[in-house]
């Protein structure tokens, strides 16, 4: 069992009161990190049993068992209490981000930083989560936290580096609020690049898992990572993202982690599909479906709107909806016309 992180009070630039909206594994891990510097961290959960367990045992056994949660973290079922926070970390799943933003909207003051911590593209609209935030809460300060990170590693204090995208003054305060000896946030102003990198890497992680599950070899997986990243760079440029962002932690760094580890839900989903499982079978297992499964068709549709080809992402979307098998998708990719890299 891990021990709680002791709070620090020697950083006047940090926010004293933070709220984390969403008490899954990642939200709980971020609340633990935030409690290192903030005097009070509100952790909102939709599940009464999660709030009760944290309040009585200081653990979230439903989503992050075996990790002690500091006393500075206060669980709550009342989303109106986000009004008490100086900044809010939103950790709802990507496809629920819009509805949770709508719930928060009446309670947030103008200029409150809202930090998006999920990774995905909204189905239907094709919006990046930063664009969804701008549409619903145009008066808040938008920010994104993304990068190569597993919740359990972060909660245990293992070394992790992420990117926080926001206006420089907001990013600096968020850095001060979340910086810990084992958790290092780097600042960026590129919300588009950070949002897209976090979303797209899940799709390419599924592709790499498919390669692994189908037994196509490590050389094929390396090619999938590198060519998938080339697709990400093409779309990122078209959307106005910066190349240096996508090469960094929230793009390539996150892709490498997610596309090489069975701890990644996206990679493990791809492995299952590569071994012959169907998406309906996996999604009916009672486990949360990997975010990349919803993002893949949305990513492809968004790219087409901008005239950008994403052959690997298109193959993943086709496998997910049952139009192609994994080996069929691989054959189509390998039969594409030869061209310069």
C-alpha positions as CSV (number, residue, x, y, z in Angstrom):
1,X,0.0,0.0,0.0
2,X,1.3,3.4,-1.0
3,X,1.6,6.3,1.6
4,X,0.1,9.7,1.0
5,X,2.2,12.6,-0.3
6,X,2.8,15.3,2.3
7,X,1.5,18.7,1.4
8,X,3.7,21.7,0.7
9,X,2.8,25.3,1.6
10,X,5.9,27.1,0.5
11,X,4.8,28.0,-3.1
12,X,2.8,31.2,-3.2
13,X,2.2,30.9,-6.9
14,X,0.1,27.7,-6.6
15,X,-3.6,27.6,-6.4
16,X,-4.8,27.0,-2.8
17,X,-8.1,25.4,-3.7
18,X,-8.5,23.0,-6.6
19,X,-11.3,20.8,-7.8
20,X,-10.9,17.5,-9.7
21,X,-14.1,16.5,-11.5
22,X,-14.1,12.8,-12.1
23,X,-12.9,10.2,-9.5
24,X,-11.8,7.4,-11.8
25,X,-8.2,6.2,-11.6
26,X,-6.7,9.2,-13.4
27,X,-8.8,11.8,-11.5
28,X,-7.9,10.2,-8.2
29,X,-4.2,10.2,-9.1
30,X,-4.3,13.9,-10.1
31,X,-6.1,14.7,-6.8
32,X,-3.3,13.1,-4.9
33,X,-0.8,15.1,-6.9
34,X,-2.7,18.3,-6.4
35,X,-2.9,17.7,-2.6
36,X,0.9,18.0,-2.5
37,X,0.6,21.8,-2.9
38,X,-3.0,22.8,-2.5
39,X,-4.6,23.4,0.9
40,X,-7.8,21.8,-0.2
41,X,-8.7,19.5,-3.2
42,X,-12.3,18.8,-3.9
43,X,-12.7,15.4,-5.7
44,X,-16.1,15.1,-7.3
45,X,-17.5,11.6,-8.1
46,X,-20.8,10.5,-9.6
47,X,-20.7,7.2,-7.6
48,X,-21.9,7.4,-4.0
49,X,-19.9,4.3,-3.1
50,X,-16.6,6.0,-4.3
51,X,-17.3,9.1,-2.1
52,X,-18.2,7.0,0.9
53,X,-15.1,4.8,0.5
54,X,-12.7,7.8,0.2
55,X,-14.3,9.5,3.1
56,X,-14.1,6.5,5.4
57,X,-11.1,4.5,4.3
58,X,-9.0,7.2,2.3
59,X,-9.0,4.8,-0.6
60,X,-10.7,4.5,-4.0
61,X,-11.0,0.8,-4.1
62,X,-13.3,0.9,-7.2
63,X,-10.8,2.6,-9.5
64,X,-7.4,2.8,-7.8
65,X,-7.2,0.2,-5.1
66,X,-4.3,0.1,-2.6
67,X,-3.4,3.8,-2.8
68,X,-3.9,6.1,0.2
69,X,-5.5,9.4,-0.6
70,X,-4.3,12.4,1.5
71,X,-6.6,14.1,4.0
72,X,-6.5,17.3,1.9
73,X,-8.6,15.6,-0.7
74,X,-12.4,15.9,0.1
75,X,-14.7,13.7,-1.9
76,X,-18.1,15.1,-2.8
77,X,-21.2,14.2,-4.9
78,X,-22.2,17.9,-5.2
79,X,-20.8,19.3,-8.5
80,X,-22.0,22.8,-7.5
81,X,-19.0,22.9,-5.1
82,X,-16.6,23.5,-8.0
83,X,-17.6,27.1,-7.4
84,X,-15.2,26.9,-4.3
85,X,-12.2,26.1,-6.5
86,X,-9.7,28.6,-8.0
87,X,-9.0,26.1,-10.8
88,X,-10.8,22.9,-12.0
89,X,-9.3,19.7,-13.5
90,X,-11.9,18.0,-15.6
91,X,-11.2,14.3,-15.8
92,X,-14.5,13.0,-17.2
93,X,-14.1,10.6,-20.2
94,X,-13.9,12.4,-23.6
95,X,-17.4,11.4,-24.8
96,X,-18.9,12.7,-21.5
97,X,-16.9,15.9,-21.4
98,X,-19.7,18.0,-23.0
99,X,-22.4,16.9,-20.6
100,X,-20.2,17.4,-17.5
101,X,-19.2,20.9,-18.8
102,X,-22.9,21.7,-19.0
103,X,-23.4,20.5,-15.4
104,X,-20.5,22.7,-14.2
105,X,-21.4,25.8,-16.3
106,X,-23.8,27.4,-13.7
107,X,-21.2,27.2,-11.0
108,X,-18.0,28.5,-12.6
109,X,-17.0,32.2,-12.4
110,X,-15.6,34.0,-15.5
111,X,-11.8,33.4,-15.8
112,X,-11.7,30.2,-13.8
113,X,-9.1,27.9,-15.3
114,X,-10.6,24.6,-16.5
115,X,-8.0,22.0,-17.3
116,X,-9.1,19.2,-19.7
117,X,-7.4,15.9,-18.6
118,X,-9.2,13.4,-20.9
119,X,-8.0,12.5,-24.4
120,X,-10.3,12.1,-27.3
121,X,-12.3,13.7,-30.1
122,X,-16.0,14.3,-29.7
123,X,-18.1,11.9,-31.8
124,X,-20.7,13.5,-33.9
125,X,-19.3,17.0,-33.9
126,X,-15.7,16.0,-34.5
127,X,-14.5,18.7,-32.1
128,X,-11.3,18.5,-30.2
129,X,-12.0,18.7,-26.5
130,X,-10.5,22.2,-26.3
131,X,-13.0,23.2,-29.0
132,X,-15.9,21.7,-27.0
133,X,-14.7,23.6,-24.0
134,X,-14.6,26.9,-26.0
135,X,-18.1,26.3,-27.3
136,X,-19.7,25.6,-23.9
137,X,-17.6,27.7,-21.5
138,X,-16.1,30.5,-23.6
139,X,-15.6,32.7,-20.5
140,X,-13.3,30.4,-18.6
141,X,-9.5,30.0,-19.0
142,X,-8.9,26.9,-21.2
143,X,-6.1,24.5,-20.4
144,X,-5.1,20.9,-21.2
145,X,-3.0,18.4,-19.2
146,X,-1.7,15.6,-21.3
147,X,1.3,13.4,-21.8
148,X,2.7,9.9,-21.3
149,X,1.2,8.9,-17.9
150,X,-0.4,5.9,-16.3
151,X,-2.6,6.7,-13.3
152,X,-1.1,4.1,-11.0
153,X,2.5,5.3,-11.7
154,X,1.5,8.9,-10.9
155,X,-0.3,7.9,-7.7
156,X,2.7,6.0,-6.5
157,X,5.0,8.9,-7.1
158,X,6.9,7.3,-10.0
159,X,8.7,9.8,-12.3
160,X,6.3,11.2,-14.9
161,X,6.4,14.2,-17.2
162,X,3.4,15.8,-18.8
163,X,2.5,19.0,-20.8
164,X,0.1,21.7,-19.6
165,X,-1.2,23.9,-22.4
166,X,-2.7,27.3,-21.5
167,X,-1.9,31.0,-21.5
168,X,1.6,31.4,-20.1
169,X,0.4,33.0,-16.8
170,X,-2.2,30.3,-16.2
171,X,0.2,27.5,-17.2
172,X,2.8,28.8,-14.8
173,X,0.3,28.7,-11.9
174,X,-0.8,25.2,-12.8
175,X,2.8,24.1,-13.0
176,X,3.4,25.4,-9.5
177,X,0.2,23.7,-8.3
178,X,0.9,20.3,-9.7
179,X,4.7,20.1,-9.7
180,X,6.0,17.3,-7.4
181,X,9.3,15.5,-7.1
182,X,8.0,12.7,-9.2
183,X,5.6,14.7,-11.4
184,X,7.0,17.3,-13.8
185,X,4.7,19.5,-15.9
186,X,6.1,21.4,-18.9
187,X,4.3,24.4,-20.2
188,X,2.9,25.1,-23.7
189,X,0.6,27.5,-25.4
190,X,-0.5,25.1,-28.1
191,X,-3.9,23.8,-27.1
192,X,-4.6,22.4,-30.5
193,X,-1.4,20.4,-30.7
194,X,-1.8,19.0,-27.2
195,X,-5.5,18.2,-27.6
196,X,-4.9,16.4,-30.9
197,X,-1.8,14.5,-29.8
198,X,-3.5,13.1,-26.8
199,X,-6.6,12.0,-28.9
200,X,-4.9,10.6,-31.9
201,X,-2.2,8.6,-30.1
202,X,-5.0,6.3,-28.7
203,X,-6.0,5.4,-32.3
204,X,-2.5,4.5,-33.3
205,X,-2.0,2.6,-30.1
206,X,-5.0,0.4,-31.1
207,X,-3.3,-0.1,-34.5
208,X,0.0,-1.2,-32.8
209,X,-2.0,-3.6,-30.6
210,X,-3.6,-5.1,-33.6
211,X,-0.2,-5.7,-35.1
212,X,0.9,-7.4,-31.9
213,X,-2.2,-9.5,-31.5
214,X,-2.1,-10.6,-35.1
215,X,1.5,-11.7,-34.8
216,X,2.8,-9.4,-37.5
217,X,6.1,-8.8,-35.8
218,X,8.0,-6.0,-34.0
219,X,9.2,-4.5,-37.3
220,X,5.6,-4.0,-38.3
221,X,4.8,-2.4,-35.0
222,X,7.7,0.0,-35.3
223,X,6.5,0.9,-38.8
224,X,3.0,1.5,-37.5
225,X,4.3,3.8,-34.7
226,X,6.4,5.9,-37.1
227,X,3.9,6.1,-40.0
228,X,1.1,6.7,-37.5
229,X,3.1,9.6,-36.1
230,X,3.5,10.9,-39.6
231,X,-0.2,10.9,-40.0
232,X,-0.6,12.8,-36.7
233,X,1.9,15.4,-37.9
234,X,0.0,16.0,-41.2
235,X,-3.3,16.5,-39.4
236,X,-1.7,18.6,-36.6
237,X,-0.2,21.0,-39.2
238,X,-3.6,21.2,-41.0
239,X,-5.4,22.1,-37.8
240,X,-2.8,24.7,-36.8
241,X,-0.9,22.7,-34.2
242,X,2.8,23.1,-33.7
243,X,5.3,20.5,-34.9
244,X,7.4,20.9,-31.7
245,X,4.3,20.1,-29.6
246,X,3.6,16.9,-31.5
247,X,7.2,15.8,-31.3
248,X,7.1,16.3,-27.5
249,X,5.5,14.7,-24.5
250,X,1.9,15.1,-25.5
251,X,2.4,13.7,-29.0
252,X,5.3,11.3,-29.7
253,X,6.0,10.7,-26.0
254,X,2.4,9.7,-25.2
255,X,2.2,7.6,-28.4
256,X,5.3,5.6,-27.5
257,X,4.0,4.8,-24.0
258,X,0.5,3.9,-25.1
259,X,1.5,1.9,-28.2
260,X,3.9,-0.4,-26.4
261,X,2.3,-1.4,-23.0
262,X,-0.4,-3.8,-22.1
263,X,-1.2,-1.4,-19.3
264,X,-2.7,0.8,-22.0
265,X,-6.4,0.0,-22.6
266,X,-6.0,1.1,-26.2
267,X,-3.1,-1.2,-26.9
268,X,-4.7,-4.1,-25.1
269,X,-7.9,-3.5,-27.1
270,X,-5.9,-3.7,-30.3
271,X,-4.2,-6.9,-29.2
272,X,-7.6,-8.5,-28.5
273,X,-8.9,-7.4,-32.0
274,X,-5.7,-8.7,-33.6
275,X,-6.3,-12.1,-32.0
276,X,-9.8,-12.2,-33.6
277,X,-12.1,-10.7,-31.0
278,X,-14.9,-8.4,-32.1
279,X,-15.5,-5.0,-30.6
280,X,-19.0,-6.0,-29.4
281,X,-17.5,-8.9,-27.4
282,X,-14.9,-6.7,-25.7
283,X,-17.3,-3.8,-25.0
284,X,-19.7,-6.2,-23.4
285,X,-17.2,-7.5,-20.9
286,X,-18.0,-4.9,-18.2
287,X,-14.7,-3.1,-18.6
288,X,-14.5,0.6,-19.7
289,X,-14.0,0.7,-23.5
290,X,-10.7,2.3,-24.6
291,X,-11.2,5.9,-25.6
292,X,-9.5,5.4,-29.0
293,X,-12.5,3.2,-30.1
294,X,-14.8,6.2,-30.1
295,X,-12.1,8.6,-31.4
296,X,-11.0,6.6,-34.5
297,X,-14.0,7.4,-36.7
298,X,-14.2,10.9,-35.4
299,X,-10.5,11.4,-36.2
300,X,-10.9,10.1,-39.7
301,X,-14.0,12.3,-40.3
302,X,-12.2,15.4,-39.0
303,X,-9.2,14.7,-41.2
304,X,-11.4,14.3,-44.3
305,X,-12.9,17.7,-43.6
306,X,-9.4,19.2,-43.9
307,X,-8.3,17.1,-46.9
308,X,-5.8,15.0,-44.9
309,X,-5.4,11.3,-45.5
310,X,-4.9,9.0,-42.5
311,X,-4.6,5.5,-43.9
312,X,-3.7,3.8,-40.6
313,X,-6.5,5.5,-38.7
314,X,-8.9,4.6,-41.5
315,X,-7.9,1.0,-41.2
316,X,-8.4,1.1,-37.4
317,X,-11.9,2.6,-37.9
318,X,-12.7,-0.1,-40.4
319,X,-11.6,-2.9,-38.2
320,X,-13.5,-1.4,-35.2
321,X,-16.8,-1.3,-37.1
322,X,-16.4,-4.8,-38.6
323,X,-15.8,-3.7,-42.3
324,X,-12.3,-5.3,-42.3
325,X,-10.3,-7.9,-40.5
326,X,-6.9,-6.9,-39.1
327,X,-4.9,-8.8,-41.8
328,X,-7.1,-7.4,-44.5
329,X,-6.4,-3.9,-43.3
330,X,-2.7,-4.6,-43.2
331,X,-2.8,-5.9,-46.8
332,X,-4.5,-2.7,-47.9
333,X,-1.9,-0.6,-46.3
334,X,0.9,-2.6,-47.8
335,X,-0.6,-2.4,-51.3
336,X,-0.8,1.4,-51.3
337,X,1.3,3.1,-54.0
338,X,5.0,3.6,-53.2
339,X,6.1,7.1,-52.5
340,X,8.8,9.1,-50.7
341,X,8.8,9.1,-47.0
